[in-house]
Amino acid sequence: MQALNLPDHGVKTTQGEDGGRIFDPVRRAWVALTPEEWVRQHVLNHLVHDLGCPLPLIAVEKKLVMNGLTRRADIVVHDRTGRPVLLVECKAPEVKLEQAVFEQAARYNTVYRVPLLLISNGMQHYCCRVARSDGAFTFLPAVPPYREMCNAARM
């Protein structure tokens, strides 16, 4: 897998009979090592090790139902009361982070109503604050630490 523009916290990989596998500490399971999963696990490690997000308050591949269809949010970070504060949409490194990716995250956010969205392909990352009043996006220079994520949920 290619090097990403994220800190390397030593994600665990192995080779199985059916191909490469990567360990997901949230799901506590070895999962197929796809380019998107490679990004997801690096983003997850960045959230935990660099931004202070407690592992037990993170959901990976969290199911949501929209218009009768089941979808999955890549990563959802919750505050200590269980309220979602950050929604993350991950793409493979070769996927351009175009308007459609933002729209996908925004659609998912109609269910979660988080104050912060993050999209990443491992090479580029865009984080924005979502205004409760009108849903307007304000792009941030970086993903805020966990404490600030939780404060944003109270605003």
C-alpha positions as CSV (number, residue, x, y, z in Angstrom):
1,M,0.0,0.0,0.0
2,Q,1.2,3.5,-0.7
3,A,2.4,5.9,1.9
4,L,-0.2,8.4,3.0
5,N,-0.2,12.0,4.1
6,L,-1.0,10.9,7.7
7,P,1.1,9.9,10.6
8,D,2.1,6.3,10.6
9,H,1.1,4.7,13.9
10,G,2.0,1.2,12.8
11,V,-1.3,-0.2,11.6
12,K,-1.2,-4.0,11.8
13,T,-1.3,-5.9,8.5
14,T,-1.0,-9.6,7.6
15,Q,-1.3,-11.8,4.6
16,G,-4.2,-14.3,4.7
17,E,-5.3,-17.0,2.3
18,D,-7.7,-14.6,0.7
19,G,-5.3,-11.7,0.5
20,G,-4.0,-8.8,2.7
21,R,-5.8,-8.1,6.0
22,I,-5.6,-5.1,8.3
23,F,-6.5,-5.0,12.0
24,D,-9.3,-2.6,13.0
25,P,-9.1,-1.9,16.7
26,V,-12.7,-0.5,16.8
27,R,-14.3,-3.6,15.3
28,R,-11.6,-5.8,16.9
29,A,-11.2,-7.8,13.7
30,W,-9.0,-8.4,10.8
31,V,-10.7,-6.9,7.7
32,A,-9.8,-7.0,4.0
33,L,-6.9,-4.7,3.1
34,T,-8.4,-2.4,0.4
35,P,-7.1,1.0,-0.5
36,E,-10.1,2.6,1.3
37,E,-9.6,0.5,4.4
38,W,-5.9,1.5,4.4
39,V,-7.0,5.2,4.5
40,R,-9.7,4.5,7.1
41,Q,-7.3,2.8,9.5
42,H,-4.7,5.6,9.2
43,V,-7.4,8.2,9.8
44,L,-8.7,6.3,12.8
45,N,-5.2,6.1,14.2
46,H,-4.7,9.8,13.7
47,L,-7.9,10.5,15.5
48,V,-6.9,8.4,18.5
49,H,-3.2,8.9,18.8
50,D,-2.9,12.6,17.6
51,L,-6.2,14.2,18.4
52,G,-7.2,12.3,21.6
53,C,-10.4,10.7,20.5
54,P,-11.2,7.8,22.9
55,L,-11.3,4.5,21.0
56,P,-14.5,3.3,22.7
57,L,-16.3,6.5,21.5
58,I,-15.6,5.8,17.8
59,A,-17.8,3.7,15.5
60,V,-16.5,2.3,12.2
61,E,-18.7,1.4,9.3
62,K,-21.7,2.6,11.3
63,K,-25.0,1.7,9.6
64,L,-27.5,4.4,8.8
65,V,-30.8,4.2,6.8
66,M,-31.6,6.9,4.3
67,N,-34.8,6.8,2.2
68,G,-35.2,3.1,3.0
69,L,-31.6,2.2,1.9
70,T,-28.9,1.1,4.3
71,R,-25.6,3.0,4.1
72,R,-22.5,3.0,6.2
73,A,-20.6,5.9,7.6
74,D,-16.9,5.2,7.6
75,I,-16.1,6.7,11.0
76,V,-18.3,8.5,13.6
77,V,-16.7,10.0,16.7
78,H,-19.0,10.6,19.7
79,D,-18.7,12.8,22.8
80,R,-18.9,11.3,26.2
81,T,-22.7,11.5,26.2
82,G,-22.9,9.5,23.0
83,R,-23.7,12.4,20.8
84,P,-22.0,12.2,17.4
85,V,-19.5,15.1,16.9
86,L,-17.5,14.1,13.8
87,L,-18.4,12.2,10.7
88,V,-15.6,11.0,8.5
89,E,-15.8,9.8,4.9
90,C,-12.8,8.0,3.6
91,K,-11.9,7.3,0.0
92,A,-9.0,5.4,-1.7
93,P,-5.9,7.5,-2.4
94,E,-6.6,7.6,-6.1
95,V,-10.2,9.0,-5.6
96,K,-10.4,12.7,-6.1
97,L,-12.1,14.6,-3.3
98,E,-14.7,16.3,-5.5
99,Q,-18.1,17.8,-4.8
100,A,-19.7,14.3,-4.9
101,V,-17.7,13.2,-1.9
102,F,-18.8,16.3,0.1
103,E,-22.4,15.7,-0.9
104,Q,-22.2,12.1,0.3
105,A,-20.9,13.2,3.7
106,A,-23.5,15.9,3.8
107,R,-26.3,13.4,3.0
108,Y,-25.1,11.2,5.8
109,N,-25.1,14.2,8.1
110,T,-28.8,14.6,7.6
111,V,-29.0,11.5,9.8
112,Y,-26.2,12.3,12.3
113,R,-26.3,16.1,12.5
114,V,-22.7,16.4,13.6
115,P,-21.0,19.8,13.8
116,L,-17.8,18.6,12.0
117,L,-17.3,16.7,8.7
118,L,-14.0,15.3,7.5
119,I,-13.3,13.8,4.1
120,S,-10.0,12.2,3.3
121,N,-8.3,10.1,0.6
122,G,-5.2,9.7,2.8
123,M,-3.4,12.3,0.7
124,Q,-5.8,15.2,1.1
125,H,-8.0,16.0,4.0
126,Y,-10.8,18.5,4.3
127,C,-12.5,19.3,7.6
128,C,-15.4,21.7,7.9
129,R,-17.7,23.0,10.6
130,V,-21.4,22.7,9.8
131,A,-23.6,25.5,11.1
132,R,-26.7,24.3,12.9
133,S,-28.8,27.2,11.8
134,D,-28.4,26.9,8.0
135,G,-26.1,24.0,7.3
136,A,-23.4,26.3,5.9
137,F,-19.9,24.9,5.7
138,T,-16.8,26.6,7.1
139,F,-13.6,24.9,6.2
140,L,-11.0,24.5,8.9
141,P,-7.2,24.5,8.6
142,A,-7.0,21.2,10.4
143,V,-9.0,18.6,12.2
144,P,-9.5,19.9,15.8
145,P,-8.5,17.9,18.9
146,Y,-11.2,15.8,20.5
147,R,-12.0,18.4,23.2
148,E,-12.7,21.0,20.6
149,M,-14.8,18.6,18.6
150,C,-17.0,18.1,21.7
151,N,-17.1,21.9,22.3
152,A,-18.3,22.4,18.7
153,A,-21.2,20.0,19.5
154,R,-22.4,22.3,22.3
155,M,-22.4,25.4,20.2
